[in-house]
Amino acid sequence: MQTPITQTPAPPMARLPDWPERLAAVVAAARPQAFLLGTHDCLRFSCACVQAVAGVDLWPQFAGYTTPAESLRTIARIAPSLAQAVSAVLGSQPVPPLLARRGDVLLYVDAGIEHLGVCLGALGAVPGPAGLAHLPLDHTGFTQAWRVG
């Protein structure tokens, strides 16, 4: 088992003045893209949305995986679980999904597998085989959310 790397505290994030337009552009570009691990997956999509909202590029610390095992090792370098890694990288503790605001990161659990998504208001967007899936925030799969900015 790898020892998690020591994370420096995440810098406070502020939303950019034009974040709604930037987020809408990222979501529109992702909408038709099929899931492809390491290229268009839940982590990459969430990082792109955080960058659109707050201007902070989180992807470099995750980039480089192409298999499920590699993605789990990448996350484990930061924290023991995906949720703990998100808290560490964003520098915040999770809130209930129904308290998420547009642009916040969501944790979605499907068949016991954790995925990340982004709040779009009353819906959360999660990359899937046929492009972005849009699910209501009260869907049982959404278990946590993290504030962005």
C-alpha angles and dihedrals in degrees: 000000000000120000111240113251117245110259121211111225112277114252115247111266127219125193115252117241092246097039096125092059093042092050092047090053093051092048093047091051092048097044097088098033117109118227112273117172113244093005107053109003136124095275095047092046093049092049090050090051093049089051091050093050102038106013092239116131107214096164099089092069090056103034123114107053122120103168133054091247091052091049091052091049090050091053092044090058087065103035141337094261139027091247092052090047091053090049091050096046095044093039094228142097121246125262129199112284093242088064092056119119126210108288096026120127119251133201113222123188119201120176089342094306118118121226134172127235139166131245114243096179114278090004135059121216120217126175113248141170094280098036131279116354115211116209131173114259090240090061108125090236093069107083107160142010135200126209117242112204 
